[in-house]
Amino acid sequence: MPCDPEELRHVPLFELLDKDEAAVLAAQVEIRHFAARQRIFRAGEASNHAYIVMTGGVQVTTTDEDQQEVVVDEPAHGDFFGFASMLREMPHQTSAVAVEPTTCLEIGRDDIATLLTRRPMAGLDMLTMQARQFHSSQQLVRKRAFRNPNDVIEEQATTGERIADEVARFGGSWSFIIIFAVILIVYSAANVLLKGRAWDPIPSSCSIFFSPCWPLCRRRSS
């Protein structure tokens, strides 16, 4: 069943189509209804059509190397899915399932070819919308790429997290290691020099260089 031409003009890709161009395309596409959890297409199947979400919700997934299902897209109203595979006439690389009762527009290469044959300027309109989306994506990537992730983490960190980071940063530094080593050497040397007057005396029967016997010597001295 053909769709209302005005519905097509709510789709970003077809937003610039005039009424006549939208009417030509609307006469070609079909309205499809899917029940909740109904599979729309499966990875590996022939990609004869792409779909545009009009109502409801769709989940597009793929399978990773560990055979785990990964969600790659959740198209909203007016969004395409399965479009690249349809244009390239390649098997679908993903699977699509309706997560609730969903209405989609089903569109194929022949439908677009018919539009371009009858209304050649419609191709320029669609390319213009694709260029806008491409530039928007570039702008978003540029903003994200120029922002230092460490600055983002620093902005979101709480006071406790900042203190913990500073303690961990100092505890793993060469400054801490050297200071700790100096204190340990001074502490041990003071105990050796003070002998019986030391606040932590070493039992006379044990050498300072044989630390494994220290617990045994402590027991004997007590």
Sequence and secondary structure as in RCSB ss.txt:
>XXXX:A:sequence
MPCDPEELRHVPLFELLDKDEAAVLAAQVEIRHFAARQRIFRAGEASNHAYIVMTGGVQVTTTDEDQQEVVVDEP
AHGDFFGFASMLREMPHQTSAVAVEPTTCLEIGRDDIATLLTRRPMAGLDMLTMQARQFHSSQQLVRKRAFRNPN
DVIEEQATTGERIADEVARFGGSWSFIIIFAVILIVYSAANVLLKGRAWDPIPSSCSIFFSPCWPLCRRRSS
>XXXX:A:secstr
    HHHHTTSGGGTT  HHHHHHHHHH EEEEE TT EEE TTS   EEEEEEES EEEEEE TTS EEEEE  
 TT EESHHHHHHT   SSEEEESSSEEEEEEEHHHHHHHHHH THHHHHHHHHHHHHHHHHHHHHHHHHHS HH
HHHHHH  HHHHHHHHHHHHHTSHHHHHHHHHHHHHHHHHHHHHGGG SS   TTS TT GGGHHHHHHHH 
